[in-house]
Amino acid sequence: MREPDQLGDQFVSKKKLEALGIEVPEDALGFYVKDKTLYIEAMDTGDSPGPLMIMIDSIEVPLSDEQVQRLKDDGLYSSEGFRLG
């Protein structure tokens, strides 16, 4: 898992990932790719009452060979990551 400030500086529309059939959570901050897995970094504010604590969850999405190739073709296959906007 990465902290949001460790993701790359380039912003990518969530629609780019959704076009590949990847479900992107509403609270997603960014993503990066390693091998055949896409990691989406998303906020988790928790369900407990009390002080608001914001944590970052990493959601693992296995990728097909076709999805990997399309990410590479679009310049979005990177372990450095991208911010979602």
Secondary structure, DSSP 8 states (H G I E B T S, - for coil): ---GGGS-S-EE-HHHHHTTT----TTEEEEEEETTEEEEEEEE--S-SSS---EEEEEEEE--HHHHHHHHHTT---SS-EEE-
